[in-house]
Amino acid sequence: MNKWHVPSDNCLICKGPQEVVIGVRERGPWERQHSYTRVLFCSACDVGELRAFDYDDFVVFEEEDDVMVWSSVMVTADVDQLRSIFACSSPLDHTCECAQHVRAYDTSVKANKTRLPEYGSHRHSPVGRTTVTVRTVDGLAEFVPA
C-alpha cells in the first residue's frame, strides 16, 4: 500500500491511538486496495467509534476519492454493551464469517455515518458526527442510529 494511504485509527479528539474493540470486516491490505470496518475506543477521551475505511487505487481520476473514511460516534456505555453482547468468541477476527460478524457488518453498512476527510484539519473532529448505538436482536448485536 502506498505510504500516503495508510489508514489512521487515531482518536477523533486527542489523535492518540485507539483500541480495536471489534474487527467487523477487513479486505486486504493489498498494494492497491484495503477496506475495513471496526469499532474503536479511546480510553483517554472515553469515546467509541464505528469506522469504515476504504482505499481503492483503481478509481477513475475525479470519479471519487481513492481514500474514503466514514465514522459514527459511540458512547462508552454502548461500547461496553457491545463487548458483552457480541456473540462471537473471536471479536477481533475480521475474517470471521459467523452469524454475529455478518450481522454486525450488514447493520454497520446501513448505519448512518459521517464521511470524513482523510487529510487536513477536519480529519480529527467529532463536531457534526453522527452517532450509533447497539441492540440485541435474535441473540446477535447490531448497530442502529442513536
PyMOL commands that set and color helices and strands:
alter all, ss='L'
color gray80, all
select helices_A, chain A and resi 3-5+76-85+99-110
alter helices_A, ss='H'
color red, helices_A
select strands_A, chain A and resi 19-27+33-42+47-56+67-74+114-116+130-137+140-145
alter strands_A, ss='S'
color yellow, strands_A
deselect
rebuild
show_as cartoon
